[in-house]
């Protein structure tokens, strides 16, 4: 069980997490977030569940959480006159907030474009960002975040093949999920405030690149059904990745990095 009062006792935010809706079990925190938006919701509301049954990952992948082990939540954001062209920045800033929160707990994490949270070369969690654009402006954003926190080797079953991990497996002790959630929200609000101050000159690379696990490295990646190789250069202003191939640079929105 997540104790929401303990989360809020560790918050330094003005908006994020001031309202927390907790569910012991939920199909999808993102789906619940959109239903709440349609019914009327306070911006900054966090929806969290101890057990997510039908969570969505990127490109239709499924994300299921382990009861009382994972940290699975969604954050509802209402941007102020931000262009729809930069909606891809939100999941990147979320990743930065998570890595900064891990740093607070003396855990070194990294980011793999576009939405993977990495620890020691293994996937710790991921982010699914969904946005609703009205006209040319972003109306609502829902940030869905899933992090493996206290899973043991037995919790992963056949998936413990060297590609997935949890904080418990990496640091050797159980982590208080409430403290981690509060730290993520604290950092995320600071980053979102920076974005809102001057989105025109906002440089996502300043925030994201220092934590990238493959910056300026040769990578193998897939875009649609095609597999490419190239050198990861940077993040474009709109959140796309910029990759150098055969002496020229190209931007990709839906690329999935396979190997570094």
TORNUMI-719790 format. One record per residue (C-alpha): residue number from 1; residue in three letters; x, y, z; chain. Coordinates in nm, 3 decimals. Layout:
TORNUMI-719790
(node NUM; "ALA"; (X; Y; Z); "A");
...
This chain:
TORNUMI-719790
(node 1; "UNK"; (0.000; 0.000; 0.000); "A");
(node 2; "UNK"; (0.111; 0.355; -0.076); "A");
(node 3; "UNK"; (0.062; 0.604; 0.207); "A");
(node 4; "UNK"; (-0.031; 0.929; 0.033); "A");
(node 5; "UNK"; (0.015; 1.136; 0.349); "A");
(node 6; "UNK"; (0.377; 1.023; 0.360); "A");
(node 7; "UNK"; (0.425; 1.127; -0.003); "A");
(node 8; "UNK"; (0.282; 1.471; 0.063); "A");
(node 9; "UNK"; (0.486; 1.515; 0.381); "A");
(node 10; "UNK"; (0.798; 1.502; 0.161); "A");
(node 11; "UNK"; (0.670; 1.733; -0.115); "A");
(node 12; "UNK"; (0.809; 2.080; -0.184); "A");
(node 13; "UNK"; (0.573; 2.142; -0.475); "A");
(node 14; "UNK"; (0.303; 2.402; -0.529); "A");
(node 15; "UNK"; (0.100; 2.204; -0.784); "A");
(node 16; "UNK"; (0.221; 1.848; -0.846); "A");
(node 17; "UNK"; (0.093; 1.594; -0.596); "A");
(node 18; "UNK"; (-0.118; 1.835; -0.396); "A");
(node 19; "UNK"; (-0.403; 1.599; -0.488); "A");
(node 20; "UNK"; (-0.324; 1.227; -0.494); "A");
(node 21; "UNK"; (-0.577; 0.962; -0.592); "A");
(node 22; "UNK"; (-0.473; 0.616; -0.473); "A");
(node 23; "UNK"; (-0.616; 0.286; -0.599); "A");
(node 24; "UNK"; (-0.517; -0.056; -0.472); "A");
(node 25; "UNK"; (-0.581; -0.192; -0.823); "A");
(node 26; "UNK"; (-0.637; -0.022; -1.157); "A");
(node 27; "UNK"; (-0.633; -0.119; -1.523); "A");
(node 28; "UNK"; (-0.432; 0.186; -1.627); "A");
(node 29; "UNK"; (-0.338; 0.503; -1.441); "A");
(node 30; "UNK"; (-0.321; 0.693; -1.772); "A");
(node 31; "UNK"; (-0.673; 0.586; -1.868); "A");
(node 32; "UNK"; (-0.800; 0.688; -1.525); "A");
(node 33; "UNK"; (-0.625; 1.024; -1.564); "A");
(node 34; "UNK"; (-0.803; 1.098; -1.891); "A");
(node 35; "UNK"; (-1.138; 1.005; -1.741); "A");
(node 36; "UNK"; (-1.071; 1.245; -1.454); "A");
(node 37; "UNK"; (-0.974; 1.521; -1.698); "A");
(node 38; "UNK"; (-1.304; 1.476; -1.884); "A");
(node 39; "UNK"; (-1.494; 1.493; -1.556); "A");
(node 40; "UNK"; (-1.301; 1.793; -1.423); "A");
(node 41; "UNK"; (-0.975; 1.763; -1.234); "A");
(node 42; "UNK"; (-0.723; 1.983; -1.057); "A");
(node 43; "UNK"; (-0.397; 2.019; -1.255); "A");
(node 44; "UNK"; (-0.109; 1.843; -1.085); "A");
(node 45; "UNK"; (-0.325; 1.555; -0.964); "A");
(node 46; "UNK"; (-0.137; 1.226; -0.930); "A");
(node 47; "UNK"; (-0.306; 0.890; -0.983); "A");
(node 48; "UNK"; (-0.123; 0.595; -0.832); "A");
(node 49; "UNK"; (-0.197; 0.228; -0.800); "A");
(node 50; "UNK"; (-0.033; -0.062; -0.622); "A");
(node 51; "UNK"; (-0.126; -0.299; -0.900); "A");
(node 52; "UNK"; (-0.173; -0.199; -1.263); "A");
(node 53; "UNK"; (-0.339; -0.468; -1.472); "A");
(node 54; "UNK"; (-0.340; -0.328; -1.827); "A");
(node 55; "UNK"; (-0.083; -0.052; -1.831); "A");
(node 56; "UNK"; (0.031; 0.078; -2.169); "A");
(node 57; "UNK"; (0.388; 0.108; -2.284); "A");
(node 58; "UNK"; (0.530; 0.272; -2.593); "A");
(node 59; "UNK"; (0.424; 0.139; -2.935); "A");
(node 60; "UNK"; (0.148; -0.074; -2.784); "A");
(node 61; "UNK"; (0.367; -0.259; -2.535); "A");
(node 62; "UNK"; (0.214; -0.371; -2.206); "A");
(node 63; "UNK"; (0.335; -0.263; -1.863); "A");
(node 64; "UNK"; (0.221; -0.464; -1.562); "A");
(node 65; "UNK"; (0.325; -0.376; -1.210); "A");
(node 66; "UNK"; (0.394; -0.606; -0.918); "A");
(node 67; "UNK"; (0.161; -0.545; -0.624); "A");
(node 68; "UNK"; (0.333; -0.356; -0.342); "A");
(node 69; "UNK"; (0.664; -0.361; -0.533); "A");
(node 70; "UNK"; (0.647; -0.121; -0.828); "A");
(node 71; "UNK"; (0.588; 0.251; -0.841); "A");
(node 72; "UNK"; (0.318; 0.305; -1.102); "A");
(node 73; "UNK"; (0.155; 0.645; -1.137); "A");
(node 74; "UNK"; (0.036; 0.918; -1.373); "A");
(node 75; "UNK"; (0.069; 1.294; -1.339); "A");
(node 76; "UNK"; (-0.189; 1.530; -1.489); "A");
(node 77; "UNK"; (-0.039; 1.851; -1.629); "A");
(node 78; "UNK"; (-0.215; 2.151; -1.780); "A");
(node 79; "UNK"; (0.048; 2.354; -1.967); "A");
(node 80; "UNK"; (0.008; 2.728; -2.009); "A");
(node 81; "UNK"; (0.005; 2.824; -2.378); "A");
(node 82; "UNK"; (0.279; 2.583; -2.481); "A");
(node 83; "UNK"; (0.304; 2.490; -2.848); "A");
(node 84; "UNK"; (0.192; 2.143; -2.947); "A");
(node 85; "UNK"; (0.517; 2.106; -3.139); "A");
(node 86; "UNK"; (0.713; 2.052; -2.815); "A");
(node 87; "UNK"; (0.492; 1.782; -2.665); "A");
(node 88; "UNK"; (0.782; 1.539; -2.708); "A");
(node 89; "UNK"; (0.980; 1.728; -2.444); "A");
(node 90; "UNK"; (0.756; 1.618; -2.156); "A");
(node 91; "UNK"; (0.864; 1.251; -2.134); "A");
(node 92; "UNK"; (1.227; 1.360; -2.160); "A");
(node 93; "UNK"; (1.191; 1.600; -1.867); "A");
(node 94; "UNK"; (1.016; 1.325; -1.672); "A");
(node 95; "UNK"; (1.317; 1.103; -1.723); "A");
(node 96; "UNK"; (1.547; 1.376; -1.595); "A");
(node 97; "UNK"; (1.330; 1.418; -1.286); "A");
(node 98; "UNK"; (1.347; 1.044; -1.214); "A");
(node 99; "UNK"; (1.726; 1.029; -1.249); "A");
(node 100; "UNK"; (1.765; 1.334; -1.026); "A");
(node 101; "UNK"; (1.541; 1.168; -0.767); "A");
(node 102; "UNK"; (1.759; 0.857; -0.781); "A");
(node 103; "UNK"; (2.063; 1.078; -0.727); "A");
(node 104; "UNK"; (1.903; 1.208; -0.408); "A");
(node 105; "UNK"; (1.906; 0.847; -0.290); "A");
(node 106; "UNK"; (2.270; 0.798; -0.398); "A");
(node 107; "UNK"; (2.171; 0.579; -0.694); "A");
(node 108; "UNK"; (2.323; 0.651; -1.036); "A");
(node 109; "UNK"; (2.071; 0.623; -1.316); "A");
(node 110; "UNK"; (2.079; 0.701; -1.687); "A");
(node 111; "UNK"; (1.843; 0.774; -1.976); "A");
(node 112; "UNK"; (1.798; 0.584; -2.300); "A");
(node 113; "UNK"; (1.604; 0.772; -2.566); "A");
(node 114; "UNK"; (1.320; 0.825; -2.561); "A");
(node 115; "UNK"; (1.164; 0.688; -2.244); "A");
(node 116; "UNK"; (1.377; 0.423; -2.070); "A");
(node 117; "UNK"; (1.522; 0.465; -1.723); "A");
(node 118; "UNK"; (1.846; 0.271; -1.692); "A");
(node 119; "UNK"; (2.063; 0.153; -1.402); "A");
(node 120; "UNK"; (2.390; -0.030; -1.470); "A");
(node 121; "UNK"; (2.287; -0.102; -1.828); "A");
(node 122; "UNK"; (1.950; -0.253; -1.738); "A");
(node 123; "UNK"; (1.600; -0.114; -1.770); "A");
(node 124; "UNK"; (1.455; 0.012; -1.445); "A");
(node 125; "UNK"; (1.140; 0.169; -1.580); "A");
(node 126; "UNK"; (0.974; 0.368; -1.853); "A");
(node 127; "UNK"; (0.752; 0.662; -1.936); "A");
(node 128; "UNK"; (0.441; 0.694; -2.151); "A");
(node 129; "UNK"; (0.342; 1.052; -2.229); "A");
(node 130; "UNK"; (0.005; 1.129; -2.385); "A");
(node 131; "UNK"; (-0.110; 1.478; -2.477); "A");
(node 132; "UNK"; (-0.426; 1.650; -2.596); "A");
(node 133; "UNK"; (-0.370; 1.941; -2.832); "A");
(node 134; "UNK"; (-0.631; 2.207; -2.904); "A");
(node 135; "UNK"; (-0.555; 2.431; -3.197); "A");
(node 136; "UNK"; (-0.178; 2.477; -3.184); "A");
(node 137; "UNK"; (-0.144; 2.459; -2.806); "A");
(node 138; "UNK"; (-0.111; 2.170; -2.563); "A");
(node 139; "UNK"; (-0.428; 2.146; -2.358); "A");
(node 140; "UNK"; (-0.348; 1.855; -2.128); "A");
(node 141; "UNK"; (-0.057; 1.618; -2.073); "A");
(node 142; "UNK"; (-0.068; 1.286; -1.889); "A");
(node 143; "UNK"; (0.268; 1.146; -1.783); "A");
(node 144; "UNK"; (0.254; 0.774; -1.706); "A");
(node 145; "UNK"; (0.555; 0.642; -1.516); "A");
(node 146; "UNK"; (0.643; 0.289; -1.412); "A");
(node 147; "UNK"; (0.951; 0.207; -1.205); "A");
(node 148; "UNK"; (1.069; -0.127; -1.070); "A");
(node 149; "UNK"; (1.143; -0.052; -0.706); "A");
(node 150; "UNK"; (1.133; -0.348; -0.467); "A");
(node 151; "UNK"; (1.102; -0.643; -0.704); "A");
(node 152; "UNK"; (1.317; -0.944; -0.622); "A");
(node 153; "UNK"; (1.460; -1.188; -0.876); "A");
(node 154; "UNK"; (1.156; -1.413; -0.828); "A");
(node 155; "UNK"; (0.922; -1.127; -0.924); "A");
(node 156; "UNK"; (1.074; -1.106; -1.271); "A");
(node 157; "UNK"; (1.043; -1.477; -1.346); "A");
(node 158; "UNK"; (1.159; -1.547; -1.700); "A");
(node 159; "UNK"; (1.215; -1.175; -1.764); "A");
(node 160; "UNK"; (1.522; -1.162; -1.541); "A");
(node 161; "UNK"; (1.746; -1.219; -1.842); "A");
(node 162; "UNK"; (1.982; -0.931; -1.791); "A");
(node 163; "UNK"; (1.760; -0.665; -1.950); "A");
(node 164; "UNK"; (1.539; -0.567; -1.654); "A");
(node 165; "UNK"; (1.619; -0.473; -1.299); "A");
(node 166; "UNK"; (1.482; -0.311; -0.984); "A");
(node 167; "UNK"; (1.627; -0.073; -0.730); "A");
(node 168; "UNK"; (1.627; -0.352; -0.474); "A");
(node 169; "UNK"; (1.832; -0.578; -0.700); "A");
(node 170; "UNK"; (2.084; -0.301; -0.766); "A");
(node 171; "UNK"; (2.131; -0.152; -0.419); "A");
(node 172; "UNK"; (2.051; -0.453; -0.201); "A");
(node 173; "UNK"; (1.787; -0.299; 0.020); "A");
(node 174; "UNK"; (1.420; -0.206; 0.000); "A");
(node 175; "UNK"; (1.333; 0.149; -0.103); "A");
(node 176; "UNK"; (1.050; 0.356; 0.043); "A");
(node 177; "UNK"; (0.827; 0.418; -0.258); "A");
(node 178; "UNK"; (0.659; 0.721; -0.105); "A");
(node 179; "UNK"; (0.993; 0.898; -0.065); "A");
(node 180; "UNK"; (1.092; 0.822; -0.423); "A");
(node 181; "UNK"; (0.761; 0.945; -0.562); "A");
(node 182; "UNK"; (0.787; 1.272; -0.368); "A");
(node 183; "UNK"; (1.141; 1.329; -0.492); "A");
(node 184; "UNK"; (1.034; 1.273; -0.855); "A");
(node 185; "UNK"; (0.748; 1.521; -0.822); "A");
(node 186; "UNK"; (0.974; 1.778; -0.656); "A");
(node 187; "UNK"; (1.225; 1.767; -0.940); "A");
(node 188; "UNK"; (0.958; 1.745; -1.211); "A");
(node 189; "UNK"; (0.784; 2.063; -1.098); "A");
(node 190; "UNK"; (1.113; 2.257; -1.110); "A");
(node 191; "UNK"; (1.180; 2.134; -1.463); "A");
(node 192; "UNK"; (0.828; 2.212; -1.583); "A");
(node 193; "UNK"; (0.857; 2.562; -1.437); "A");
(node 194; "UNK"; (1.181; 2.612; -1.632); "A");
(node 195; "UNK"; (1.003; 2.500; -1.950); "A");
(node 196; "UNK"; (0.710; 2.732; -1.886); "A");
(node 197; "UNK"; (0.926; 3.040; -1.826); "A");
(node 198; "UNK"; (1.060; 3.055; -2.180); "A");
(node 199; "UNK"; (0.967; 2.760; -2.399); "A");
(node 200; "UNK"; (1.101; 2.932; -2.712); "A");
(node 201; "UNK"; (1.461; 2.927; -2.590); "A");
(node 202; "UNK"; (1.431; 2.612; -2.377); "A");
(node 203; "UNK"; (1.718; 2.373; -2.454); "A");
(node 204; "UNK"; (1.621; 2.017; -2.367); "A");
(node 205; "UNK"; (1.978; 1.900; -2.429); "A");
(node 206; "UNK"; (2.102; 2.103; -2.132); "A");
(node 207; "UNK"; (1.885; 1.891; -1.903); "A");
(node 208; "UNK"; (1.870; 1.551; -2.073); "A");
(node 209; "UNK"; (2.206; 1.489; -2.240); "A");
(node 210; "UNK"; (2.418; 1.475; -1.920); "A");
(node 211; "UNK"; (2.226; 1.159; -1.824); "A");
(node 212; "UNK"; (2.211; 0.997; -2.169); "A");
(node 213; "UNK"; (2.374; 0.653; -2.180); "A");
(node 214; "UNK"; (2.450; 0.671; -2.553); "A");
(node 215; "UNK"; (2.538; 1.033; -2.630); "A");
(node 216; "UNK"; (2.778; 1.057; -2.928); "A");
(node 217; "UNK"; (2.786; 0.677; -2.958); "A");
(node 218; "UNK"; (2.714; 0.440; -3.245); "A");
(node 219; "UNK"; (2.370; 0.287; -3.204); "A");
(node 220; "UNK"; (2.142; 0.041; -3.379); "A");
(node 221; "UNK"; (1.783; 0.160; -3.390); "A");
(node 222; "UNK"; (1.452; 0.072; -3.546); "A");
(node 223; "UNK"; (1.211; 0.317; -3.706); "A");
(node 224; "UNK"; (0.885; 0.160; -3.822); "A");
(node 225; "UNK"; (0.997; -0.173; -3.972); "A");
(node 226; "UNK"; (1.346; -0.068; -4.075); "A");
(node 227; "UNK"; (1.669; -0.108; -3.879); "A");
(node 228; "UNK"; (1.942; 0.155; -3.904); "A");
(node 229; "UNK"; (2.284; 0.230; -3.761); "A");
(node 230; "UNK"; (2.421; 0.573; -3.683); "A");
(node 231; "UNK"; (2.572; 0.803; -3.424); "A");
(node 232; "UNK"; (2.340; 0.959; -3.167); "A");
(node 233; "UNK"; (2.404; 1.334; -3.181); "A");
(node 234; "UNK"; (2.149; 1.519; -2.969); "A");
(node 235; "UNK"; (1.784; 1.597; -2.900); "A");
(node 236; "UNK"; (1.603; 1.844; -3.126); "A");
(node 237; "UNK"; (1.400; 2.128; -2.976); "A");
(node 238; "UNK"; (1.077; 1.935; -3.026); "A");
(node 239; "UNK"; (1.210; 1.622; -2.852); "A");
(node 240; "UNK"; (1.308; 1.425; -3.162); "A");
(node 241; "UNK"; (1.643; 1.249; -3.166); "A");
(node 242; "UNK"; (1.908; 1.360; -3.413); "A");
(node 243; "UNK"; (2.123; 1.081; -3.558); "A");
(node 244; "UNK"; (2.415; 1.103; -3.797); "A");
(node 245; "UNK"; (2.417; 0.846; -4.076); "A");
(node 246; "UNK"; (2.659; 0.842; -4.368); "A");
(node 247; "UNK"; (2.774; 1.195; -4.299); "A");
(node 248; "UNK"; (2.429; 1.354; -4.275); "A");
(node 249; "UNK"; (2.195; 1.408; -3.981); "A");
(node 250; "UNK"; (1.832; 1.303; -3.963); "A");
(node 251; "UNK"; (1.564; 1.351; -3.699); "A");
(node 252; "UNK"; (1.341; 1.068; -3.577); "A");
(node 253; "UNK"; (1.027; 1.070; -3.366); "A");
(node 254; "UNK"; (0.941; 0.702; -3.325); "A");
(node 255; "UNK"; (1.283; 0.538; -3.332); "A");
(node 256; "UNK"; (1.355; 0.264; -3.081); "A");
(node 257; "UNK"; (1.720; 0.211; -2.986); "A");
(node 258; "UNK"; (1.814; -0.157; -2.995); "A");
(node 259; "UNK"; (2.186; -0.166; -2.921); "A");
(node 260; "UNK"; (2.453; 0.079; -2.814); "A");
